[in-house]
Amino acid sequence: MTSDAFQRMVKRLLVLPLLLLGTTALAFQELDRVVAIVDDDVVLVSELVERMSYIEQQFQANNAQLPPRDVLASQVLERLILDSIQLQMGQRAGVRISDEELTRAVQSIAQQAGLNLDQFQQALAQDGMNYRDFREQIRREMIVGRVQQNRVSDRIYISPQELQNFLESPVGRAATSDDYRVGHILLAISDDASPAAARAAEERANEIVRELREGADFAQMAAAHSADQRALEGGDLGWRKAGQIPSLFAEQVLEASAGEVLDPIRSASGFHIVKVTDKRGAGNTVVDQTRARHILIQPSEIRSEAESENLIREIYARIQDGVSFDQLARDYSDDPGSALAGGDLGWIMSGQMVPAFEQTMGNTSTGRVSEPFRSQFGWHILEVTDRRAQDMSTEFREQQAMRILRERRFDEALEAWLQEIRDEAYVEVRI
């Protein structure tokens, strides 16, 4: 159907929404009918009216100009058709949003509005919106979002060369550079200050630096001594990228550690005292890692829970008697990914494993074997073979750049995918 034909059809449809808005509930049910068949689903006039009403309220709340009503209706109907296609895809794929997930999402929306859940429900009621209907709309949007992420993300490919080119570009360097939180105190000196006054200011600057390094509160010292315009804010310059730090002390800040107070810096304005309050970003990423290996025994149809526990305890006893962990893992472990490597899991970062495994690993000393423990996957024994603090700056910077590039491509890929699924779907618009 051409765009003009679609617009003419929608104009005829608009008679029903106008009638429906002024009818009783009984009349509403009698007049409600199908406006579009979408594969195995339908779009009803009531859905079109409800969505248009919601959008009109949003425009009015933002004092924005509404498009012509027929244009709005055609856009809303097209959105409902696309939503229906994606919801059906989600249903076929088994995408589910639990009530707990949905409640957390609604609470997050309420918090963004500065309301608790009860207040948010009252606000919805004042706007004429049913809370249960609102929850279901959010559920549908979450399902559609997950379908889009799953289907569209697989269509986006970033080559290693593209990644490297972005990291080396000015935009890439700026986007993945570290952030620095800087505190600043200025001891001002007039242009015609005598050498004695300059020496006194320098001595005072050195004294303040000494006090700060001994633990004095920077914000209090800034409020008491600084001539900088941010003195009453504790001298806090906020979070800044490298290119946003004043050039007078940018180089020293980039080389300093978090919490470090720099030596006084002289300029025409006076003496500057700078503290690197904090640093964040890929360039400041050192993570604790644990090297571990494990043996997993899983209950199954042919091995009961009790038999699995007995077996893991027998294996543990054999390890205590000196039998090789490596060989027992190869012989008994039900984890195919690590069994052939003697149970070796490689280097593990915090948060990678399930809580039961993570807790036991953290409580086990290097070179020691844990007692048997249960996780959601079955019964385990683990051995911690090494620990280290690893600089992951390069890896995290590459991950950050990859996320940026994928986000850039996502909208374009999404539009192409939506057009594809719209063209492939059976859609019959009924007048």
N, C-alpha and C positions, 0 to 999 in steps of 0.2 A: 504494500500500500504506500503511495507517495505521501510526502509530508503534508501537502495541501489537502489531500483526501482525508488524511488522518485528522487534520484540524477541523474539516467540515463535519466529520463523524462526531468529534468531541463536542462541537457546538450543539448538535442535536441531543447528545447525552446530557448536557448541562441542564436541561429542563428537569430531569429527575432529581439531581442534587438539590436544586432550588426548591422543588416540591417537598423533598424529604426533610429538609431542615425545618419545615414548619408543620410537620405531621405529628400525630400521636404515635406511640410505640406500636399500636396495632396496625395503623396505616403504614408505618415504616416496614413492618414485616411483609405486608401485602405487596408493597412496591419494590422491595429489594429483589434484585435479579442479577443474573450473570452478565458481566460486560466483556469478559474475555475468558477463553479456555486456553490454558497453558499446560501442554502435555497432559499429565494426570490431575491437574489442579484447576481451580477456577478463581477469577477475581470478581468480586461482587460490587454492585453500586455502593453499598454501605461502606466498603473498604475505601473506595475512591473518595467518598464524601468525608469520611473520618480523617483520612490522610491530608486531604486538601484543607480541611478545617484546622488541623494542627499546624500545617505550614503557614497558613494565613495568620494564625496567632503569633508564630515566630517572627514573621515579617513585621507585624504591628508592634510587637514588643521591642523590636530593633529600629523602629521608625523607618523601615525600608519600603521602597516602592514595589508594590506587587506587579508582576507581569499581567497582561490581559488574562481574564479568567479561562478562556479556551486554551491559551498557551499553557497556563499552569496545569489545567486538567490533563492535557496531552502529556506533559512531562511527568506528572504524578502517575498516570496510568502506565507509562513506559517503565517507571521505576518499580511499580507493583509487579509488572510482568517479569522484569529481571529478578526481583526478589523471589518470586515464586519459583523461577527456574533454579536459582541457587539453593533455596530451601529444600527443594526436591532432591537436588544433588547431595545436600548434607544429610538428608534422611536416608538415601540409598547408601551413603558412606558410613552411616552409623554415628554421625556427629551429634553429641548430646551435651547440653548445658545443665549441670545439676542445680538444684534449688540453692545449695550453698554458694556455688559460683555466682549465680544470678543475684543473690542477696548482697554479696560482696561488691558486685558491679554497681548495683543500685545505691548502696551505701557510699561508694566512691563518688557517684554523681551528686548525691546529697551533700557530701563534704565539700565538693567543689563549689557548691552553692552556699556554703557556710551554714548548713542545716543538719540536724540529726534526722533519723529516719522518720520519726513521728511528725516533726515539723515539715519534712518534705512531702509526706502524704497529705498533710493539711494544705500545703501550697498547691499540690496537684488538684485537690478537690476544689479549691477556690478558682482554679483555671478551668474547671469543668471536666477534668480528666480523671478517669477511674484508675486507681492504683494497680489493680490486678491487670487491667489492659496495658498499662504502662510497662509493667514487669514483662508481660508476654512480648511486647514490642522490642524491649531490650534483649530478651532471649533470642528473638528472630534475628536481630542485628548482630548478636554475638555469633550465631550459627553462620550467617552470611560472611562475617569477617573471617571466621576460621576456614570456611570453604575457599574464600579468595586467597588467603595466605597459603593454603596447601596447594591449590592448583596453580596460582600465578608464580609463586616462588620457584617452582620447578622449571619455569620457562625462562628464568633470568640466569644468564651465564656471564660471569666476569672472568676474563682470561687473566693469567698471571701477568702478562705484559700490560694490560689495562690497569691492573692494581698497582704495578710498579710505577707506571706513568703518572697515576693520580698521586701517589705518595711523593713523587719528585716535583710535582707541580706546585706553584705558589698557593693555589687554593687547597690542595691536599695537605701541604705542610702546615697551613694555618688551621685547617679543620682538625688535624690530629695532634697539634702541639699541646703541650701541657698548660694547665692553668695554675696561676700563682696568686696566693692571697698575701698581700703586702701591707705592713704597717709603716707609717712614716711620721717622723718628728722633725720639724724644722726649727733650728735655733737661728733666728734671723740676725744679720749684721748689716748695718747701713753702709752705703757706698763710701762714705767718708770716715768710716770707723778707724780709730787709731790702731797701730800694731798691738798695743797693750790690750785694747778691747777685743781684738781678734784672738789674741792668745787666751784671754779669759773665756771667750766663747768656746774655743777648742778644748780647753780644760774641762769646761762644764759638759761638753758633748762626750768627752771620754768618760767622765764620771757617770753620766746617764747610761752609757753603754755598759759600764761595769755593773751598775745596779740592775740593769735589765738582764744581763747574763747571770746574775746571782739570784734571779727570780722575781724581780719587781714587775708589777703589772703594767704592761705596755699602754693600755688604754688610759690608766690613771696618769702615767708619766706624760702621755701626749696631751691630755687635757690640762695638765699643770704647766707644761713647758713649751708646747709647740706653737709656732706662729702660722702653721699651715691652716688652710680653710677647713680641713677635716678634723681639727683638733678636738672638737666637742663630740665627734663620733669615734673618739679613741684613736684617731690617726689611721683608721682602716680605709685603705684604698679599694677594698673589695677584690673579687676574683678577676684576674686579668690574663689575657694571652700574652705571650712574650712580646709581640709587637705593640701592645698597649701599655707596657711598663715604661716610665720615663727613661729616656736614653741615658740620663746622668748615672743611674745605677742599675740599668737593665742587665748588663753583663755580669755584675756581681750577684744579682738575684738569681740568674739562670744557673750559676755555679754553686749556689748556696744550698744547704740542706733545710728541710722543714724545721722551723723553730729557731733557726740561726739568726743572731743579731750581727749585722755587718759593722765594720769599723766606720767611724764618722767619715762622711764624704763632703769635701769643700766645694762650694760653687760661689757664684757672684752673690747669691741670695743669703748665704750663710752656711751652716753645717747641717747636713742631713743625716738622720739616724734611721736606719731601715731594718725592719725585721721581716723575714720570710715566715709568715704565720703558718702557712700550710701550702702543700703542693698536691695536685691531683692530675691524673692523666696517664697515658700509656708509658711515658718516659720515667714514671716514678713507680713502676710496677714490679715489686719483688714479692714473690709468693712462696709460702712454705709448701714443700712437696714431700710426700712419703713414698718410698719404694716398698711394695708389699707383694706377697704371694699368698694364695689361699687354696683351700680344698673345699668344694661344695658337694654336699650330699642332699639330694632332693627327694622328698616323699613322692610316690607315684602310685599307679594302680597295682603294681607288683611289689611295692615296698611301703609299708605303713609308716606313720609318723614315729612310732616307737622304735621300729626297726631302723629307721634313718638315724635317730638319735643314738641308738646303740652302736651303729656302725661308725659314726663320727667319733664317738668316745673310744672305740677300739683303735681307730687310726691315730687319735691323739696319744693314746698310751704307747703305741708303737714308735711315734716320733720321740716321746720321752725316753724310750729305750734305745734311741740312736739310729732308727731306720731313717733313710733319706727322705726329707720332705718332698724333694723333686720327684723321686720315684713313686711315692705314694700318690702325689697329685696326678701323675700320668696314669696310674693304675685305677684310681677310684673317683677322681673329680668329675662331677656332672656339668662343669662349666667348659664347653668345647672351645671357647675362645682362649682359655688360659691353660687348660690341662696339658696340651702338647708342649707348652713352654715351662713345664714343671710348676704350674700355678701362678707364674709371674704375671702381675697386672701392670707392670711398668710404673712410671712416676705418676702419683695421684695428687691432685689439688683438692683443697677443702671444698666440700659441696658436690663432688663428683659421684660419691657413693651414697647408698641409702643410709638413713640415720643409724640403724643398728650396727652396720659395718663401720661407719665413720666413727662412732663412739668407741667401739672396741679397738679400732686402729689407733685412735688418739691415746687410749689408755695403755697400749702395749709398748714397752721399751724396745729400742733398736736391738735387733739380734734375738729377740724373744718371740715365743710362739704363744698365741692366746689360747685360752680354754675354749671348748666348743660353745658357739652361740647361735641363736636363731635369728634369721631375717625373713623378710617376706618371700625370699627365694628358696629358703631351705636352711640346712645346718652348715655352718662354716667353722673352719679353723684358719687363722691367718698368722703369718709371720712378717714382722716389720724388718726389712733387710737394710734400710738406709733412710736417712732424712737429709734435706738440704733446703736452703733458701735460694731460689732460682730467679734470676732477672728475666722477666717475661715481657720486657718493654717492646721488643720488636714484634713478637707475636700479637700482643694486645693492640699495637698500633695498626698492624695489618688487619686484624679483626674489625677495628673501628673504621678503617678505610673501606673495608668490604661492606659493612653495614651502610655506610653513606652511599656507596655506589649502587647497592641494591635498592635502597630507598629512592634514589634518583630514577631508577629504571622501573620501579614498581607501578607507578601511575600509568605510564605508557603501556606497559605489558598488560595491566588490568583492563584498560580500555579496549585493547585488541582482543583480549580473552572474552570480555563481555559481548563484544560484537559477534564473536564466533558462536558462543552458546545461544545468543539471541537468534542468529541465522539458522542454527541447527534445530532449535526447538519448534514444536508444533504450537503455533499461536493463532487463535481465531478470535478476532475482535467482533463482538456482537452488538449491533445497534438496536 
